[in-house]
Amino acid sequence: MEGVPSFPRMGEYQMIKRVALAFAVVALAASNSFGTPINTSDTTSAAYIAFTTGATVQNFEGVSGLTPLGITAYTDGAPVPATAQMHGQIPGLFFHSGGANPNNTAANPGTPVALLSLGGGIAGNAHSPTNVVAPLEINTETLGLGFDFLEIIFSTPVNRVGVWLNPARGNAGFNAIDASLSGLESVAGTAGNFVGVSLPTNSIKIVSIIAAQATGFTIDDLTYGTTGTTTTPVPEPSTLLLFAPLAIGLAFARWRAQS
């Protein structure tokens, strides 16, 4: 695929997975009180209503310039055509499955994500109509529905971000990061739930979603919004400890993409 670096050797790819697993376990085991996480399937709850009121919802339908890949079963490593690979086709958002430089995506966009249309026996796993987003295997053109991750970079920071996780896949860690690549808040998301983070300020520049088990994940109905203030808070020491493994893992993935 044009613009994607050479494929890693199998040993290097397995090392990427081991590094990612290590920082995911630490991130999911730790906690902090910097923001407010949400992990629920109850759309009538006060927390969900407050989170979504006034927010933008991106359901991944009708993405300009792309044709989603139709699938009726989850097959890790299935080929994904270039017409279903997404980076920055949605204004204000940039997606990648590893390797991107969040401060210069034009120069280093990393590996895209896959835009999928679910049909047949798995059609009901999309939260709204049919389209979902999944990771690609890093530096390849195949689905990454095994252990993997994706990131969403916002052109303008927001104060809350959430997604619906696929009920038929696995749990996933959801991590909010600011423009200086400091961790803000994380939550261990449950498959089938709406998982996200809200903060009092527009501090969230990046969201990193990491599979917590071998079945991987897909996301739907990306929900985000802003508040009236834009001050970026300074992470507490516990927050920095929480995201140190995350930074190491992402740095390794970005290093491999550049080498």
C-alpha positions as CSV (number, residue, x, y, z in Angstrom):
1,M,0.0,0.0,0.0
2,E,1.4,3.4,-0.9
3,G,2.8,5.3,2.0
4,V,2.9,2.3,4.4
5,P,6.4,1.2,5.4
6,S,7.8,-2.3,4.9
7,F,6.3,-5.2,6.8
8,P,8.0,-6.2,10.1
9,R,9.5,-9.7,10.3
10,M,7.4,-12.1,12.3
11,G,9.7,-12.0,15.4
12,E,9.4,-8.2,15.4
13,Y,5.7,-8.3,15.1
14,Q,5.4,-10.7,18.0
15,M,7.6,-8.4,20.0
16,I,5.2,-5.5,19.2
17,K,2.4,-7.6,20.5
18,R,4.2,-8.5,23.7
19,V,5.1,-4.9,24.4
20,A,1.5,-3.8,23.8
21,L,0.2,-6.6,26.1
22,A,2.6,-5.5,28.8
23,F,1.5,-1.8,28.8
24,A,-2.2,-2.8,28.4
25,V,-2.1,-4.9,31.5
26,V,-0.5,-2.2,33.6
27,A,-2.9,0.5,32.2
28,L,-6.0,-1.6,33.0
29,A,-4.8,-2.5,36.4
30,A,-4.0,1.1,37.5
31,S,-6.4,3.9,38.2
32,N,-6.5,7.6,38.9
33,S,-9.0,10.3,39.6
34,F,-8.2,12.8,36.9
35,G,-11.3,12.4,34.8
36,T,-14.6,10.5,34.9
37,P,-14.7,7.1,33.1
38,I,-17.9,5.5,31.8
39,N,-18.5,1.9,31.1
40,T,-22.1,1.1,30.7
41,S,-24.8,-0.5,28.5
42,D,-27.6,1.5,30.1
43,T,-28.6,4.2,27.7
44,T,-31.2,5.5,30.2
45,S,-28.6,6.1,32.9
46,A,-28.0,9.7,34.1
47,A,-24.2,9.2,33.3
48,Y,-24.8,8.2,29.7
49,I,-27.4,10.9,29.1
50,A,-25.1,13.6,30.5
51,F,-22.2,12.3,28.5
52,T,-24.0,12.2,25.2
53,T,-26.1,15.4,25.5
54,G,-24.8,17.9,23.0
55,A,-22.1,15.6,21.7
56,T,-21.2,14.7,18.1
57,V,-21.8,11.1,17.1
58,Q,-19.9,9.6,14.2
59,N,-21.5,6.3,13.2
60,F,-19.1,5.7,10.3
61,E,-21.9,5.5,7.7
62,G,-21.3,7.2,4.3
63,V,-17.6,8.1,4.9
64,S,-16.6,10.1,1.8
65,G,-14.1,8.4,-0.5
66,L,-14.3,5.0,1.1
67,T,-16.3,1.8,0.5
68,P,-16.5,-0.4,3.7
69,L,-15.4,-4.0,3.4
70,G,-18.5,-6.2,3.9
71,I,-17.9,-9.2,6.2
72,T,-20.2,-11.9,7.6
73,A,-17.6,-13.4,9.9
74,Y,-14.6,-12.2,11.9
75,T,-11.4,-13.5,10.3
76,D,-8.2,-12.1,11.7
77,G,-5.7,-11.4,8.9
78,A,-8.4,-11.1,6.2
79,P,-7.2,-8.8,3.3
80,V,-8.6,-5.2,3.5
81,P,-8.7,-3.3,0.2
82,A,-7.3,0.2,0.1
83,T,-10.8,1.6,-0.5
84,A,-11.8,0.4,3.0
85,Q,-8.7,1.7,4.8
86,M,-9.3,4.9,6.8
87,H,-6.9,7.6,8.0
88,G,-8.3,11.2,7.8
89,Q,-11.3,10.9,5.6
90,I,-13.6,12.2,8.4
91,P,-13.0,15.9,9.0
92,G,-11.4,16.7,12.4
93,L,-10.5,13.1,13.1
94,F,-7.4,11.0,12.2
95,F,-7.3,7.2,12.7
96,H,-4.4,4.8,12.8
97,S,-3.5,1.3,13.9
98,G,0.0,2.2,15.0
99,G,3.1,3.9,13.6
100,A,1.7,7.5,13.3
101,N,3.3,10.6,14.6
102,P,0.3,12.4,16.3
103,N,2.0,15.8,15.9
104,N,2.7,15.3,12.2
105,T,0.3,12.7,10.6
106,A,1.0,14.1,7.2
107,A,4.6,13.1,7.3
108,N,4.0,9.9,9.2
109,P,0.4,8.6,9.0
110,G,1.2,5.1,10.2
111,T,-1.1,2.1,9.5
112,P,-4.7,2.9,8.7
113,V,-7.8,1.4,10.3
114,A,-10.4,-0.8,8.6
115,L,-13.9,0.4,7.8
116,L,-16.2,-2.6,7.9
117,S,-19.8,-3.3,7.1
118,L,-21.2,-6.1,9.2
119,G,-23.7,-8.5,7.6
120,G,-25.2,-12.0,7.9
121,G,-25.0,-13.5,11.4
122,I,-22.9,-10.6,12.8
123,A,-24.9,-7.7,11.4
124,G,-26.4,-7.1,14.9
125,N,-23.0,-6.4,16.4
126,A,-22.9,-2.9,14.9
127,H,-24.4,-0.5,17.3
128,S,-26.0,1.6,14.5
129,P,-26.7,0.7,11.1
130,T,-23.9,-1.6,9.8
131,N,-20.5,0.1,9.8
132,V,-17.8,-0.3,12.4
133,V,-14.0,0.4,12.6
134,A,-11.4,-2.2,13.4
135,P,-7.6,-2.1,13.7
136,L,-5.3,-3.3,10.9
137,E,-2.3,-5.4,11.7
138,I,0.6,-3.0,12.0
139,N,2.3,-2.3,8.6
140,T,0.0,-4.7,6.7
141,E,-3.2,-4.6,4.8
142,T,-5.0,-7.2,6.9
143,L,-7.6,-7.1,9.7
144,G,-6.2,-7.0,13.2
145,L,-8.9,-8.7,15.1
146,G,-6.5,-10.5,17.4
147,F,-4.7,-8.6,20.1
148,D,-4.2,-5.1,18.7
149,F,-5.0,-1.4,19.1
150,L,-6.0,1.8,17.3
151,E,-5.8,5.5,18.0
152,I,-8.0,8.5,17.2
153,I,-6.4,11.9,17.0
154,F,-8.6,15.0,17.2
155,S,-7.7,18.1,15.3
156,T,-9.2,20.2,18.2
157,P,-9.0,18.8,21.7
158,V,-12.3,17.7,23.3
159,N,-13.5,17.1,26.9
160,R,-15.2,13.8,26.4
161,V,-14.9,10.8,24.1
162,G,-16.6,7.4,24.0
163,V,-17.3,4.5,21.8
164,W,-19.5,1.4,21.7
165,L,-17.5,-1.8,21.8
166,N,-18.5,-4.8,19.8
167,P,-20.5,-7.2,22.0
168,A,-19.2,-10.3,20.2
169,R,-15.5,-9.4,20.4
170,G,-13.4,-8.7,23.5
171,N,-12.9,-6.1,26.2
172,A,-10.6,-3.1,25.5
173,G,-8.7,-0.5,27.5
174,F,-9.7,3.0,26.7
175,N,-7.0,5.7,27.3
176,A,-7.3,9.5,27.0
177,I,-4.1,11.4,26.2
178,D,-3.4,15.1,25.9
179,A,-1.4,17.0,23.2
180,S,1.9,16.6,25.1
181,L,1.3,12.8,25.1
182,S,0.6,12.7,28.8
183,G,-2.0,10.3,30.0
184,L,-5.2,11.8,31.5
185,E,-7.5,8.9,32.3
186,S,-8.2,5.3,31.4
187,V,-11.0,2.8,31.8
188,A,-11.2,-1.0,31.3
189,G,-14.1,-1.3,28.8
190,T,-16.4,-4.2,28.6
191,A,-17.4,-5.8,25.3
192,G,-20.9,-4.6,24.3
193,N,-20.7,-1.4,26.5
194,F,-20.3,2.2,25.8
195,V,-16.9,3.1,27.2
196,G,-15.3,6.5,27.4
197,V,-13.8,9.3,29.5
198,S,-14.9,12.8,30.3
199,L,-12.9,15.7,31.8
200,P,-13.8,19.2,33.0
201,T,-11.6,20.8,30.3
202,N,-11.0,20.3,26.5
203,S,-7.8,18.3,27.1
204,I,-8.2,15.1,25.2
205,K,-6.2,15.1,22.0
206,I,-5.7,11.4,21.5
207,V,-7.7,8.3,22.4
208,S,-5.9,4.9,22.4
209,I,-8.0,1.8,22.5
210,I,-6.2,-1.5,23.3
211,A,-7.5,-5.0,23.1
212,A,-7.5,-6.7,26.5
213,Q,-7.7,-10.2,25.1
214,A,-7.1,-12.3,22.0
215,T,-10.5,-11.7,20.4
216,G,-9.7,-8.1,19.6
217,F,-12.4,-5.4,19.2
218,T,-14.3,-3.1,16.9
219,I,-15.8,0.3,17.7
220,D,-19.0,2.1,16.6
221,D,-20.7,5.4,17.3
222,L,-17.7,7.5,18.3
223,T,-19.2,10.1,20.6
224,Y,-17.3,13.3,21.5
225,G,-17.9,16.9,22.6
226,T,-16.4,20.0,24.1
227,T,-16.9,22.3,27.0
228,G,-16.4,26.1,27.3
229,T,-12.9,26.0,28.8
230,T,-9.7,24.8,27.2
231,T,-7.1,24.7,30.0
232,T,-4.9,21.6,29.8
233,P,-4.3,20.1,33.3
234,V,-1.1,18.7,34.5
235,P,-1.3,14.9,35.1
236,E,-0.8,13.7,38.7
237,P,2.2,11.4,39.4
238,S,-0.1,8.3,39.5
239,T,-1.3,9.3,36.0
240,L,2.2,9.5,34.7
241,L,3.0,6.1,36.1
242,L,-0.2,4.7,34.5
243,F,0.7,5.9,31.1
244,A,4.5,5.3,31.1
245,P,4.0,1.7,29.7
246,L,1.5,3.0,27.1
247,A,4.1,5.6,25.9
248,I,6.8,3.0,25.7
249,G,4.5,0.7,23.7
250,L,3.4,3.3,21.3
251,A,6.9,4.7,20.9
252,F,8.0,1.2,19.9
253,A,5.3,0.8,17.3
254,R,6.1,4.3,15.9
255,W,9.8,3.5,15.8
256,R,9.1,0.3,13.8
257,A,7.0,2.2,11.4
258,Q,9.8,4.7,10.8
259,S,12.6,2.1,10.5
